[in-house]
């Protein structure tokens, strides 16, 4: 793949990440207009199940559509479901739009993953993935900024329409910069290689570690905005400011940490420190009260840890596979919807059985599993 296509992948990633950020922290509150928090959590479960179905069939879809057609298909469906959410006035339209969106939108990241792996060199995987994730997370900063600019909860339609516009540059890139000659792609329609995955302990352990991180993200995305707004009493402008500060570690640390993992330290040690930061921050959250600055600091520390884990899990995994391991990449990316199912399901149960802040203590217990998986890895250094 030419350098122009490499740039096109990074640019497509940037625009999709802005789109994704514009919806990420408002989806649960948008659904909260129609349903209770436990019901919202279960809707996330069903959306993640839809994402799993597509991932399980990803190789068949790649074989039929090709890489470019695969990306085009999911981009268009994501665009239509976003517009549906913007127009939703009834619970039925809200449910359908959200479930379609949750099922298909993350397949765009998967398509870009496959394309990027074709041009990656294992010797610089940490640096390449660090750059890629830095671009992703720089764009993700736009989501909380948009929330901060929203004075009340009635502007969700405007935010969804804004998000839809950011998908249009991806369509343009597919028409021109990502155009691939006929016959240049070879994707075989094979079932996902779960038996092979199960026999590769390092790949299995890093996948489970990533699943724990996705569990953490699920709790933070679904339940934290509702908790801060409805239980703590922060205004959406304040939440937007907190979340903007919270996301800065992903921009500041992932690129340099990826290079450190390539040159000096292995992913295992950095990943372990990351889980430690997440654990300590999660255990503090139930006791923070309504102190805005303290919440900002603790959430910032939690995302330092999350940024360490995110880049090291990606760096470690993609050093173990090549572009022909599309099936293993699919299984690895299953960590997100499975983590989302576990986070939304357990979060919904915890919100019923315990006080609202008890969900963070449940989170702390799950993070301990991440420690175990990180320590089980055979380091790359």
Secondary structure, DSSP 8 states (H G I E B T S, - for coil): --HHHHHHHHHHHHHHHHHHHHHHTTHHHHHHTTS-HHHHHHHHHHHHHHHHHHHHTHHHHHHHHHHHHHHHHHHHHHHHHHHHHHH--SHHHHHHHHHHHHHHTHHHHHHHHHHHHHT--GGGHHHHHHHHHHHHHHHHHHHHHHHHT--SGGGHHHHHHHHHHTTHHHHHHHHTTT---TT----------HHHHHT-HHHHHHHHHHHHHHHHHHHIIIIIHHIIIIII---HHHHHHHHHHHTHHHHHHHHHHHHHHHHTS-HHHHHHHHHHHHHHHHHHHTT-TT-HHHHHHHHHHHHHHHHHHHHHHHHHHHHH--TT-HHHHHHHHHHHHHHHHHHHHHHHHHHHHS-GGGHHHHHHHHHHHHHHHHHHS----
